[in-house]
Amino acid sequence: MKELKLNLEYCHGISKFDHNFDLNNDYLIYAPNGTMKTSFSKTIMDYKNGVESYDVYFP
């Protein structure tokens, strides 16, 4: 079983996000505006590009 564990704190406005994703399943992110979708994608792009994420609201 492949698993992705995320433990994010203070990344682009995300105060705390701790979740284990089972990569044998498919995931879809659907939520109303203002519920961290863009912040999550910016944080993942930072990780992909080797850049340390920062908090936009409380640097």
CHARMM-style PDB file with segment names, atoms N, HN, CA, C and O in Angstrom:
ATOM      1  N   MET     1       0.843  -1.180   0.000  1.00  0.00      PROA
ATOM      2  CA  MET     1       0.000   0.000   0.000  1.00  0.00      PROA
ATOM      3  C   MET     1       0.885   1.238   0.000  1.00  0.00      PROA
ATOM      4  O   MET     1       1.776   1.377   0.838  1.00  0.00      PROA
ATOM      5  N   LYS     2       0.636   2.121  -0.930  1.00  0.00      PROA
ATOM      6  HN  LYS     2      -0.088   2.009  -1.610  1.00  0.00      PROA
ATOM      7  CA  LYS     2       1.354   3.391  -0.980  1.00  0.00      PROA
ATOM      8  C   LYS     2       0.557   4.433  -0.224  1.00  0.00      PROA
ATOM      9  O   LYS     2      -0.669   4.499  -0.318  1.00  0.00      PROA
ATOM     10  N   GLU     3       1.284   5.247   0.532  1.00  0.00      PROA
ATOM     11  HN  GLU     3       2.279   5.193   0.609  1.00  0.00      PROA
ATOM     12  CA  GLU     3       0.629   6.240   1.379  1.00  0.00      PROA
ATOM     13  C   GLU     3       1.416   7.548   1.312  1.00  0.00      PROA
ATOM     14  O   GLU     3       2.645   7.541   1.254  1.00  0.00      PROA
ATOM     15  N   LEU     4       0.707   8.648   1.320  1.00  0.00      PROA
ATOM     16  HN  LEU     4      -0.292   8.653   1.366  1.00  0.00      PROA
ATOM     17  CA  LEU     4       1.312   9.967   1.367  1.00  0.00      PROA
ATOM     18  C   LEU     4       0.855  10.635   2.648  1.00  0.00      PROA
ATOM     19  O   LEU     4      -0.341  10.846   2.852  1.00  0.00      PROA
ATOM     20  N   LYS     5       1.806  10.967   3.515  1.00  0.00      PROA
ATOM     21  HN  LYS     5       2.777  10.795   3.350  1.00  0.00      PROA
ATOM     22  CA  LYS     5       1.477  11.612   4.782  1.00  0.00      PROA
ATOM     23  C   LYS     5       1.831  13.095   4.684  1.00  0.00      PROA
ATOM     24  O   LYS     5       2.974  13.446   4.389  1.00  0.00      PROA
ATOM     25  N   LEU     6       0.856  13.954   4.930  1.00  0.00      PROA
ATOM     26  HN  LEU     6      -0.072  13.668   5.169  1.00  0.00      PROA
ATOM     27  CA  LEU     6       1.070  15.393   4.915  1.00  0.00      PROA
ATOM     28  C   LEU     6       0.859  15.947   6.312  1.00  0.00      PROA
ATOM     29  O   LEU     6      -0.143  15.660   6.967  1.00  0.00      PROA
ATOM     30  N   ASN     7       1.809  16.734   6.750  1.00  0.00      PROA
ATOM     31  HN  ASN     7       2.623  16.967   6.217  1.00  0.00      PROA
ATOM     32  CA  ASN     7       1.705  17.439   8.025  1.00  0.00      PROA
ATOM     33  C   ASN     7       2.163  18.868   7.753  1.00  0.00      PROA
ATOM     34  O   ASN     7       3.352  19.172   7.849  1.00  0.00      PROA
ATOM     35  N   LEU     8       1.228  19.736   7.419  1.00  0.00      PROA
ATOM     36  HN  LEU     8       0.262  19.489   7.341  1.00  0.00      PROA
ATOM     37  CA  LEU     8       1.533  21.110   7.031  1.00  0.00      PROA
ATOM     38  C   LEU     8       1.146  22.066   8.145  1.00  0.00      PROA
ATOM     39  O   LEU     8       0.093  21.918   8.765  1.00  0.00      PROA
ATOM     40  N   GLU     9       2.003  23.048   8.398  1.00  0.00      PROA
ATOM     41  HN  GLU     9       2.858  23.169   7.895  1.00  0.00      PROA
ATOM     42  CA  GLU     9       1.687  24.117   9.337  1.00  0.00      PROA
ATOM     43  C   GLU     9       2.199  25.428   8.771  1.00  0.00      PROA
ATOM     44  O   GLU     9       3.346  25.529   8.337  1.00  0.00      PROA
ATOM     45  N   TYR    10       1.333  26.428   8.781  1.00  0.00      PROA
ATOM     46  HN  TYR    10       0.401  26.346   9.133  1.00  0.00      PROA
ATOM     47  CA  TYR    10       1.677  27.795   8.373  1.00  0.00      PROA
ATOM     48  C   TYR    10       2.263  27.840   6.963  1.00  0.00      PROA
ATOM     49  O   TYR    10       3.367  28.344   6.757  1.00  0.00      PROA
ATOM     50  N   CYS    11       1.522  27.316   6.009  1.00  0.00      PROA
ATOM     51  HN  CYS    11       0.625  26.907   6.177  1.00  0.00      PROA
ATOM     52  CA  CYS    11       1.933  27.319   4.604  1.00  0.00      PROA
ATOM     53  C   CYS    11       0.883  28.047   3.776  1.00  0.00      PROA
ATOM     54  O   CYS    11      -0.222  27.535   3.595  1.00  0.00      PROA
ATOM     55  N   HSD    12       1.204  29.219   3.279  1.00  0.00      PROA
ATOM     56  HN  HSD    12       2.101  29.636   3.426  1.00  0.00      PROA
ATOM     57  CA  HSD    12       0.300  29.991   2.415  1.00  0.00      PROA
ATOM     58  C   HSD    12      -1.091  30.149   3.027  1.00  0.00      PROA
ATOM     59  O   HSD    12      -2.090  30.053   2.314  1.00  0.00      PROA
ATOM     60  N   GLY    13      -1.167  30.384   4.309  1.00  0.00      PROA
ATOM     61  HN  GLY    13      -0.356  30.461   4.888  1.00  0.00      PROA
ATOM     62  CA  GLY    13      -2.445  30.597   4.962  1.00  0.00      PROA
ATOM     63  C   GLY    13      -3.055  29.351   5.583  1.00  0.00      PROA
ATOM     64  O   GLY    13      -4.091  29.450   6.241  1.00  0.00      PROA
ATOM     65  N   ILE    14      -2.452  28.184   5.398  1.00  0.00      PROA
ATOM     66  HN  ILE    14      -1.611  28.104   4.863  1.00  0.00      PROA
ATOM     67  CA  ILE    14      -2.941  26.960   6.031  1.00  0.00      PROA
ATOM     68  C   ILE    14      -2.342  26.901   7.433  1.00  0.00      PROA
ATOM     69  O   ILE    14      -1.127  26.767   7.579  1.00  0.00      PROA
ATOM     70  N   SER    15      -3.172  26.999   8.455  1.00  0.00      PROA
ATOM     71  HN  SER    15      -4.159  27.108   8.336  1.00  0.00      PROA
ATOM     72  CA  SER    15      -2.627  26.994   9.813  1.00  0.00      PROA
ATOM     73  C   SER    15      -2.184  25.596  10.222  1.00  0.00      PROA
ATOM     74  O   SER    15      -1.123  25.449  10.830  1.00  0.00      PROA
ATOM     75  N   LYS    16      -2.967  24.559   9.906  1.00  0.00      PROA
ATOM     76  HN  LYS    16      -3.829  24.678   9.412  1.00  0.00      PROA
ATOM     77  CA  LYS    16      -2.574  23.182  10.211  1.00  0.00      PROA
ATOM     78  C   LYS    16      -3.377  22.231   9.332  1.00  0.00      PROA
ATOM     79  O   LYS    16      -4.593  22.369   9.194  1.00  0.00      PROA
ATOM     80  N   PHE    17      -2.686  21.273   8.748  1.00  0.00      PROA
ATOM     81  HN  PHE    17      -1.699  21.161   8.861  1.00  0.00      PROA
ATOM     82  CA  PHE    17      -3.314  20.231   7.932  1.00  0.00      PROA
ATOM     83  C   PHE    17      -2.512  18.961   8.112  1.00  0.00      PROA
ATOM     84  O   PHE    17      -1.343  18.906   7.728  1.00  0.00      PROA
ATOM     85  N   ASP    18      -3.120  17.940   8.690  1.00  0.00      PROA
ATOM     86  HN  ASP    18      -4.069  17.985   9.002  1.00  0.00      PROA
ATOM     87  CA  ASP    18      -2.448  16.675   8.963  1.00  0.00      PROA
ATOM     88  C   ASP    18      -3.343  15.554   8.465  1.00  0.00      PROA
ATOM     89  O   ASP    18      -4.425  15.329   9.007  1.00  0.00      PROA
ATOM     90  N   HSD    19      -2.886  14.841   7.417  1.00  0.00      PROA
ATOM     91  HN  HSD    19      -2.007  15.024   6.976  1.00  0.00      PROA
ATOM     92  CA  HSD    19      -3.726  13.794   6.832  1.00  0.00      PROA
ATOM     93  C   HSD    19      -2.850  12.754   6.141  1.00  0.00      PROA
ATOM     94  O   HSD    19      -1.798  13.084   5.593  1.00  0.00      PROA
ATOM     95  N   ASN    20      -3.285  11.510   6.170  1.00  0.00      PROA
ATOM     96  HN  ASN    20      -4.139  11.242   6.615  1.00  0.00      PROA
ATOM     97  CA  ASN    20      -2.643  10.422   5.433  1.00  0.00      PROA
ATOM     98  C   ASN    20      -3.520  10.066   4.239  1.00  0.00      PROA
ATOM     99  O   ASN    20      -4.698   9.747   4.401  1.00  0.00      PROA
ATOM    100  N   PHE    21      -2.942  10.122   3.036  1.00  0.00      PROA
ATOM    101  HN  PHE    21      -1.985  10.381   2.905  1.00  0.00      PROA
ATOM    102  CA  PHE    21      -3.668   9.776   1.823  1.00  0.00      PROA
ATOM    103  C   PHE    21      -3.255   8.384   1.381  1.00  0.00      PROA
ATOM    104  O   PHE    21      -2.065   8.102   1.248  1.00  0.00      PROA
ATOM    105  N   ASP    22      -4.225   7.515   1.154  1.00  0.00      PROA
ATOM    106  HN  ASP    22      -5.192   7.745   1.263  1.00  0.00      PROA
ATOM    107  CA  ASP    22      -3.992   6.198   0.590  1.00  0.00      PROA
ATOM    108  C   ASP    22      -3.934   6.372  -0.926  1.00  0.00      PROA
ATOM    109  O   ASP    22      -4.944   6.704  -1.547  1.00  0.00      PROA
ATOM    110  N   LEU    23      -2.773   6.154  -1.524  1.00  0.00      PROA
ATOM    111  HN  LEU    23      -1.952   5.885  -1.020  1.00  0.00      PROA
ATOM    112  CA  LEU    23      -2.605   6.428  -2.947  1.00  0.00      PROA
ATOM    113  C   LEU    23      -3.202   5.345  -3.835  1.00  0.00      PROA
ATOM    114  O   LEU    23      -3.085   5.422  -5.058  1.00  0.00      PROA
ATOM    115  N   ASN    24      -3.836   4.344  -3.249  1.00  0.00      PROA
ATOM    116  HN  ASN    24      -3.932   4.281  -2.256  1.00  0.00      PROA
ATOM    117  CA  ASN    24      -4.564   3.360  -4.041  1.00  0.00      PROA
ATOM    118  C   ASN    24      -5.959   3.867  -4.393  1.00  0.00      PROA
ATOM    119  O   ASN    24      -6.673   3.230  -5.167  1.00  0.00      PROA
ATOM    120  N   ASN    25      -6.350   5.008  -3.831  1.00  0.00      PROA
ATOM    121  HN  ASN    25      -5.769   5.525  -3.202  1.00  0.00      PROA
ATOM    122  CA  ASN    25      -7.651   5.622  -4.102  1.00  0.00      PROA
ATOM    123  C   ASN    25      -7.458   6.886  -4.927  1.00  0.00      PROA
ATOM    124  O   ASN    25      -6.356   7.430  -4.997  1.00  0.00      PROA
ATOM    125  N   ASP    26      -8.522   7.343  -5.543  1.00  0.00      PROA
ATOM    126  HN  ASP    26      -9.417   6.901  -5.487  1.00  0.00      PROA
ATOM    127  CA  ASP    26      -8.524   8.616  -6.259  1.00  0.00      PROA
ATOM    128  C   ASP    26      -9.135   9.670  -5.345  1.00  0.00      PROA
ATOM    129  O   ASP    26     -10.014   9.376  -4.535  1.00  0.00      PROA
ATOM    130  N   TYR    27      -8.649  10.915  -5.490  1.00  0.00      PROA
ATOM    131  HN  TYR    27      -7.935  11.154  -6.148  1.00  0.00      PROA
ATOM    132  CA  TYR    27      -9.158  12.008  -4.672  1.00  0.00      PROA
ATOM    133  C   TYR    27      -9.547  13.172  -5.562  1.00  0.00      PROA
ATOM    134  O   TYR    27      -8.916  13.432  -6.586  1.00  0.00      PROA
ATOM    135  N   LEU    28     -10.582  13.858  -5.157  1.00  0.00      PROA
ATOM    136  HN  LEU    28     -11.094  13.646  -4.324  1.00  0.00      PROA
ATOM    137  CA  LEU    28     -11.054  15.050  -5.830  1.00  0.00      PROA
ATOM    138  C   LEU    28     -11.264  16.114  -4.770  1.00  0.00      PROA
ATOM    139  O   LEU    28     -11.920  15.875  -3.757  1.00  0.00      PROA
ATOM    140  N   ILE    29     -10.705  17.284  -5.010  1.00  0.00      PROA
ATOM    141  HN  ILE    29     -10.172  17.478  -5.833  1.00  0.00      PROA
ATOM    142  CA  ILE    29     -10.887  18.378  -4.065  1.00  0.00      PROA
ATOM    143  C   ILE    29     -11.961  19.308  -4.634  1.00  0.00      PROA
ATOM    144  O   ILE    29     -11.767  19.942  -5.671  1.00  0.00      PROA
ATOM    145  N   TYR    30     -13.077  19.374  -3.946  1.00  0.00      PROA
ATOM    146  HN  TYR    30     -13.235  18.858  -3.103  1.00  0.00      PROA
ATOM    147  CA  TYR    30     -14.175  20.246  -4.333  1.00  0.00      PROA
ATOM    148  C   TYR    30     -14.671  20.926  -3.066  1.00  0.00      PROA
ATOM    149  O   TYR    30     -15.067  20.265  -2.106  1.00  0.00      PROA
ATOM    150  N   ALA    31     -14.644  22.249  -3.078  1.00  0.00      PROA
ATOM    151  HN  ALA    31     -14.323  22.786  -3.858  1.00  0.00      PROA
ATOM    152  CA  ALA    31     -15.071  22.998  -1.898  1.00  0.00      PROA
ATOM    153  C   ALA    31     -15.412  24.421  -2.320  1.00  0.00      PROA
ATOM    154  O   ALA    31     -15.009  24.863  -3.397  1.00  0.00      PROA
ATOM    155  N   PRO    32     -16.149  25.140  -1.483  1.00  0.00      PROA
ATOM    156  CA  PRO    32     -16.486  26.532  -1.801  1.00  0.00      PROA
ATOM    157  C   PRO    32     -15.250  27.421  -1.825  1.00  0.00      PROA
ATOM    158  O   PRO    32     -14.180  27.041  -1.348  1.00  0.00      PROA
ATOM    159  N   ASN    33     -15.419  28.592  -2.383  1.00  0.00      PROA
ATOM    160  HN  ASN    33     -16.288  28.900  -2.770  1.00  0.00      PROA
ATOM    161  CA  ASN    33     -14.319  29.552  -2.411  1.00  0.00      PROA
ATOM    162  C   ASN    33     -13.880  29.894  -0.992  1.00  0.00      PROA
ATOM    163  O   ASN    33     -14.695  29.971  -0.073  1.00  0.00      PROA
ATOM    164  N   GLY    34     -12.574  30.098  -0.836  1.00  0.00      PROA
ATOM    165  HN  GLY    34     -11.912  30.036  -1.583  1.00  0.00      PROA
ATOM    166  CA  GLY    34     -12.038  30.497   0.463  1.00  0.00      PROA
ATOM    167  C   GLY    34     -11.791  29.358   1.423  1.00  0.00      PROA
ATOM    168  O   GLY    34     -11.702  29.583   2.630  1.00  0.00      PROA
ATOM    169  N   THR    35     -11.677  28.130   0.918  1.00  0.00      PROA
ATOM    170  HN  THR    35     -11.749  27.947  -0.062  1.00  0.00      PROA
ATOM    171  CA  THR    35     -11.479  26.989   1.824  1.00  0.00      PROA
ATOM    172  C   THR    35     -10.157  26.278   1.582  1.00  0.00      PROA
ATOM    173  O   THR    35     -10.082  25.058   1.730  1.00  0.00      PROA
ATOM    174  N   MET    36      -9.125  27.003   1.216  1.00  0.00      PROA
ATOM    175  HN  MET    36      -9.186  27.994   1.096  1.00  0.00      PROA
ATOM    176  CA  MET    36      -7.724  26.578   1.151  1.00  0.00      PROA
ATOM    177  C   MET    36      -7.303  25.787  -0.074  1.00  0.00      PROA
ATOM    178  O   MET    36      -6.194  25.254  -0.072  1.00  0.00      PROA
ATOM    179  N   LYS    37      -8.109  25.674  -1.120  1.00  0.00      PROA
ATOM    180  HN  LYS    37      -9.010  26.108  -1.121  1.00  0.00      PROA
ATOM    181  CA  LYS    37      -7.699  24.917  -2.304  1.00  0.00      PROA
ATOM    182  C   LYS    37      -6.467  25.530  -2.952  1.00  0.00      PROA
ATOM    183  O   LYS    37      -5.522  24.805  -3.263  1.00  0.00      PROA
ATOM    184  N   THR    38      -6.447  26.828  -3.165  1.00  0.00      PROA
ATOM    185  HN  THR    38      -7.215  27.417  -2.912  1.00  0.00      PROA
ATOM    186  CA  THR    38      -5.302  27.487  -3.785  1.00  0.00      PROA
ATOM    187  C   THR    38      -4.087  27.432  -2.879  1.00  0.00      PROA
ATOM    188  O   THR    38      -2.974  27.217  -3.359  1.00  0.00      PROA
ATOM    189  N   SER    39      -4.273  27.622  -1.582  1.00  0.00      PROA
ATOM    190  HN  SER    39      -5.178  27.797  -1.192  1.00  0.00      PROA
ATOM    191  CA  SER    39      -3.153  27.535  -0.638  1.00  0.00      PROA
ATOM    192  C   SER    39      -2.535  26.143  -0.661  1.00  0.00      PROA
ATOM    193  O   SER    39      -1.313  26.006  -0.604  1.00  0.00      PROA
ATOM    194  N   PHE    40      -3.366  25.115  -0.742  1.00  0.00      PROA
ATOM    195  HN  PHE    40      -4.358  25.227  -0.788  1.00  0.00      PROA
ATOM    196  CA  PHE    40      -2.877  23.742  -0.805  1.00  0.00      PROA
ATOM    197  C   PHE    40      -2.063  23.511  -2.072  1.00  0.00      PROA
ATOM    198  O   PHE    40      -0.987  22.916  -2.018  1.00  0.00      PROA
ATOM    199  N   SER    41      -2.569  23.978  -3.216  1.00  0.00      PROA
ATOM    200  HN  SER    41      -3.443  24.462  -3.260  1.00  0.00      PROA
ATOM    201  CA  SER    41      -1.842  23.776  -4.470  1.00  0.00      PROA
ATOM    202  C   SER    41      -0.534  24.563  -4.488  1.00  0.00      PROA
ATOM    203  O   SER    41       0.463  24.071  -5.016  1.00  0.00      PROA
ATOM    204  N   LYS    42      -0.510  25.769  -3.927  1.00  0.00      PROA
ATOM    205  HN  LYS    42      -1.320  26.169  -3.498  1.00  0.00      PROA
ATOM    206  CA  LYS    42       0.736  26.547  -3.848  1.00  0.00      PROA
ATOM    207  C   LYS    42       1.764  25.847  -2.963  1.00  0.00      PROA
ATOM    208  O   LYS    42       2.956  25.859  -3.268  1.00  0.00      PROA
ATOM    209  N   THR    43       1.307  25.235  -1.866  1.00  0.00      PROA
ATOM    210  HN  THR    43       0.338  25.225  -1.618  1.00  0.00      PROA
ATOM    211  CA  THR    43       2.205  24.521  -0.972  1.00  0.00      PROA
ATOM    212  C   THR    43       2.803  23.298  -1.665  1.00  0.00      PROA
ATOM    213  O   THR    43       3.998  23.034  -1.527  1.00  0.00      PROA
ATOM    214  N   ILE    44       1.989  22.550  -2.408  1.00  0.00      PROA
ATOM    215  HN  ILE    44       1.018  22.765  -2.521  1.00  0.00      PROA
ATOM    216  CA  ILE    44       2.481  21.384  -3.139  1.00  0.00      PROA
ATOM    217  C   ILE    44       3.468  21.816  -4.231  1.00  0.00      PROA
ATOM    218  O   ILE    44       4.469  21.137  -4.461  1.00  0.00      PROA
ATOM    219  N   MET    45       3.197  22.928  -4.897  1.00  0.00      PROA
ATOM    220  HN  MET    45       2.384  23.480  -4.710  1.00  0.00      PROA
ATOM    221  CA  MET    45       4.129  23.433  -5.919  1.00  0.00      PROA
ATOM    222  C   MET    45       5.448  23.878  -5.287  1.00  0.00      PROA
ATOM    223  O   MET    45       6.509  23.677  -5.878  1.00  0.00      PROA
ATOM    224  N   ASP    46       5.400  24.477  -4.098  1.00  0.00      PROA
ATOM    225  HN  ASP    46       4.538  24.641  -3.617  1.00  0.00      PROA
ATOM    226  CA  ASP    46       6.628  24.837  -3.390  1.00  0.00      PROA
ATOM    227  C   ASP    46       7.472  23.591  -3.133  1.00  0.00      PROA
ATOM    228  O   ASP    46       8.683  23.592  -3.353  1.00  0.00      PROA
ATOM    229  N   TYR    47       6.817  22.529  -2.663  1.00  0.00      PROA
ATOM    230  HN  TYR    47       5.833  22.528  -2.484  1.00  0.00      PROA
ATOM    231  CA  TYR    47       7.523  21.281  -2.381  1.00  0.00      PROA
ATOM    232  C   TYR    47       8.129  20.708  -3.659  1.00  0.00      PROA
ATOM    233  O   TYR    47       9.274  20.255  -3.661  1.00  0.00      PROA
ATOM    234  N   LYS    48       7.363  20.731  -4.739  1.00  0.00      PROA
ATOM    235  HN  LYS    48       6.434  21.099  -4.738  1.00  0.00      PROA
ATOM    236  CA  LYS    48       7.833  20.220  -6.030  1.00  0.00      PROA
ATOM    237  C   LYS    48       9.053  20.989  -6.518  1.00  0.00      PROA
ATOM    238  O   LYS    48       9.977  20.399  -7.078  1.00  0.00      PROA
ATOM    239  N   ASN    49       9.060  22.306  -6.309  1.00  0.00      PROA
ATOM    240  HN  ASN    49       8.309  22.785  -5.854  1.00  0.00      PROA
ATOM    241  CA  ASN    49      10.149  23.159  -6.790  1.00  0.00      PROA
ATOM    242  C   ASN    49      11.293  23.298  -5.790  1.00  0.00      PROA
ATOM    243  O   ASN    49      12.270  23.995  -6.064  1.00  0.00      PROA
ATOM    244  N   GLY    50      11.183  22.645  -4.637  1.00  0.00      PROA
ATOM    245  HN  GLY    50      10.390  22.078  -4.414  1.00  0.00      PROA
ATOM    246  CA  GLY    50      12.253  22.697  -3.642  1.00  0.00      PROA
ATOM    247  C   GLY    50      12.338  24.013  -2.891  1.00  0.00      PROA
ATOM    248  O   GLY    50      13.401  24.379  -2.388  1.00  0.00      PROA
ATOM    249  N   VAL    51      11.219  24.728  -2.814  1.00  0.00      PROA
ATOM    250  HN  VAL    51      10.356  24.431  -3.223  1.00  0.00      PROA
ATOM    251  CA  VAL    51      11.159  26.017  -2.125  1.00  0.00      PROA
ATOM    252  C   VAL    51      10.469  25.820  -0.786  1.00  0.00      PROA
ATOM    253  O   VAL    51       9.469  25.106  -0.704  1.00  0.00      PROA
ATOM    254  N   GLU    52      10.988  26.441   0.260  1.00  0.00      PROA
ATOM    255  HN  GLU    52      11.801  27.021   0.194  1.00  0.00      PROA
ATOM    256  CA  GLU    52      10.336  26.338   1.567  1.00  0.00      PROA
ATOM    257  C   GLU    52       9.087  27.213   1.596  1.00  0.00      PROA
ATOM    258  O   GLU    52       9.136  28.397   1.265  1.00  0.00      PROA
ATOM    259  N   SER    53       7.973  26.617   1.994  1.00  0.00      PROA
ATOM    260  HN  SER    53       7.933  25.655   2.263  1.00  0.00      PROA
ATOM    261  CA  SER    53       6.711  27.359   2.065  1.00  0.00      PROA
ATOM    262  C   SER    53       6.746  28.337   3.235  1.00  0.00      PROA
ATOM    263  O   SER    53       7.497  28.160   4.194  1.00  0.00      PROA
ATOM    264  N   TYR    54       5.924  29.358   3.132  1.00  0.00      PROA
ATOM    265  HN  TYR    54       5.314  29.502   2.353  1.00  0.00      PROA
ATOM    266  CA  TYR    54       5.844  30.372   4.175  1.00  0.00      PROA
ATOM    267  C   TYR    54       4.383  30.744   4.365  1.00  0.00      PROA
ATOM    268  O   TYR    54       3.543  30.445   3.516  1.00  0.00      PROA
ATOM    269  N   ASP    55       4.089  31.381   5.452  1.00  0.00      PROA
ATOM    270  HN  ASP    55       4.771  31.624   6.142  1.00  0.00      PROA
ATOM    271  CA  ASP    55       2.729  31.818   5.734  1.00  0.00      PROA
ATOM    272  C   ASP    55       2.541  33.223   5.207  1.00  0.00      PROA
ATOM    273  O   ASP    55       3.309  34.125   5.542  1.00  0.00      PROA
ATOM    274  N   VAL    56       1.551  33.410   4.406  1.00  0.00      PROA
ATOM    275  HN  VAL    56       0.927  32.677   4.133  1.00  0.00      PROA
ATOM    276  CA  VAL    56       1.274  34.712   3.793  1.00  0.00      PROA
ATOM    277  C   VAL    56       0.763  35.704   4.835  1.00  0.00      PROA
ATOM    278  O   VAL    56       1.124  36.881   4.810  1.00  0.00      PROA
ATOM    279  N   TYR    57      -0.079  35.224   5.753  1.00  0.00      PROA
ATOM    280  HN  TYR    57      -0.373  34.268   5.774  1.00  0.00      PROA
ATOM    281  CA  TYR    57      -0.734  36.108   6.698  1.00  0.00      PROA
ATOM    282  C   TYR    57       0.134  36.439   7.898  1.00  0.00      PROA
ATOM    283  O   TYR    57       0.104  37.567   8.390  1.00  0.00      PROA
ATOM    284  N   PHE    58       0.906  35.474   8.376  1.00  0.00      PROA
ATOM    285  HN  PHE    58       0.930  34.558   7.977  1.00  0.00      PROA
ATOM    286  CA  PHE    58       1.784  35.684   9.539  1.00  0.00      PROA
ATOM    287  C   PHE    58       3.187  35.193   9.196  1.00  0.00      PROA
ATOM    288  O   PHE    58       3.586  34.108   9.620  1.00  0.00      PROA
ATOM    289  N   PRO    59       3.943  35.991   8.426  1.00  0.00      PROA
ATOM    290  CA  PRO    59       5.283  35.529   7.978  1.00  0.00      PROA
ATOM    291  C   PRO    59       6.272  35.333   9.126  1.00  0.00      PROA
ATOM    292  OT1 PRO    59       7.419  34.952   8.894  1.00  0.00      PROA
TER     293      PRO     59
END
